[in-house]
Amino acid sequence: MLVLGIVGSPRKEGRSNSLVEAALRGAAAQGAQVQRIHLIDYDIRPFASQGGAADGVRFVPAELCDLCEQADALVVGAPVYFGDINGLTMDFMDSVRIRNENGKPALGIAIAGGSGKGLFSGVQSIYHWFYHRQMRAIDPTPVTRFNMEAALAALPESGARLVELAREPQPFPGAGREDRWAEIVAYYAGLPYLDQDPVDEFLTLAQQLVAISQGKAALPEAQAELAQALALAEQGDRANAGRHAVRAYELLLA
C-alpha cells in the first residue's frame, strides 16, 4: 500500500513539508509504504489549452500522473498566499490525470503561515478539488503559525486513518461519474470547515491567539472582544461579530 504525500510549496523544508511529513509518519506507523514528492521538482505548467480538461494532461508530467494513480491514498499540503493556495498547487490540480480517483482516500492541509488569514478558504480549495475528483477525503486541516504545533501533533492520526480507509476502499456508488453526485454531496456535507466564511476565520484566529497569549497586557481586552464576537455570532449578527473578532485578533497580533 502506498500513501503519497504531495508538497505544493516551493520551499522544500518549509511548513507545508513538515505537515505532510507528519501525516506520512502516521501512515508509515500503520505499515504503509510512504513517498513524499515536491511539485517544484516537476515541470508543471499553467493550463493554457482550449481543448478542455481532457487536454490538461499535456501540462503535468505523465510520471506525476502515474504516481497519483499508483497511490492508494493522497496527502496534499499547500501554503496559502492572499487567501488561497499557491499557484503551483493549483496548476497541478488543474491538469493532473488520476483515472482511479473515485473513492481514493485523501487528506488536505493548507498552511496560512503569515497573518493566518485564508486558513479556511485555502483548505476549502483543496477539498473542492477532492470533491470534484470524487475522492473520499477526510480531516480537512487548516493551519496557521498559531496552531502549528497542535496540527503537527494531530496529523499522524489522520495519516493512520488514511491507511485504514485504503485497506478497504469505498468508491462512491453509481454506474458512472454522473450517477455518483447524490452520495458525494452527502458525504462532503459532513466534513468540517467547508462551510466556513471570513467571519468564522477571524473568530478562529482570535481564539488561536487568545490560547497562546498568556501574559500579554492586551489579553483581557482581547478576550472581552472575542466573547462579544461569539455572542453576536450566536445571535446571527455576523457583521458585528466579524468586527469584534477582527479587533480581538488585532490586539494580540501586534
C-alpha positions, 0 to 999 in steps of 0.5 A: 500500500502506498500513501503519497504525500504531495508538497505544493510549496516551493520551499522544500523544508518549509511548513507545508513539508513538515505537515505532510511529513507528519501525516506520512509518519502516521501512515508509515506507523500503520505499515504503509509504504510512504513517498513524499514528492515536491511539485517544484521538482516537476515541470508543471505548467499553467493550463493554457489549452482550449481543448478542455480538461481532457487536454490538461494532461499535456501540462503535468508530467505523465510520471506525476500522473502515474504516481497519483494513480499508483497511490492508494491514498493522497496527502496534499499540503499547500501554503496559502498566499492572499487567501488561497493556495499557491499557484503551483498547487493549483496548476497541478490540480488543474491538469493532473490525470488520476483515472482511479480517483473515485473513492481514493482516500485523501487528506488536505492541509493548507498552511496560512503561515503569515497573518493566518488569514485564508486558513479556511478558504485555502483548505476549502480549495483543496477539498473542492478539488477532492470533491470534484475528483470524487475522492473520499477525503477526510480531516480537512486541516487548516493551519496557521503559525498559531496552531502549528504545533497542535496540527503537527501533533494531530496529523499522524492520526489522520495519516493512520486513518488514511491507511485504514480507509485504503485497506478497504476502499469505498468508491462512491456508488453509481454506474458512472461519474454522473450517477455518483453526485447524490452520495458525494454531496452527502458525504462532503456535507459532513466534513468540517470547515467547508462551510466556513466564511471570513467571519468564522476565520477571524473568530478562529484566529482570535481564539488561536491567539487568545490560547497562546497569549498568556501574559500579554497586557492586551489579553483581557481586552482581547478576550472581552472582544472575542466573547462579544464576537461569539455572542453576536455570532450566536445571535446571527449578527455576523457583521458585528461579530466579524468586527469584534473578532477582527479587533480581538485578533488585532490586539494580540497580533501586534 
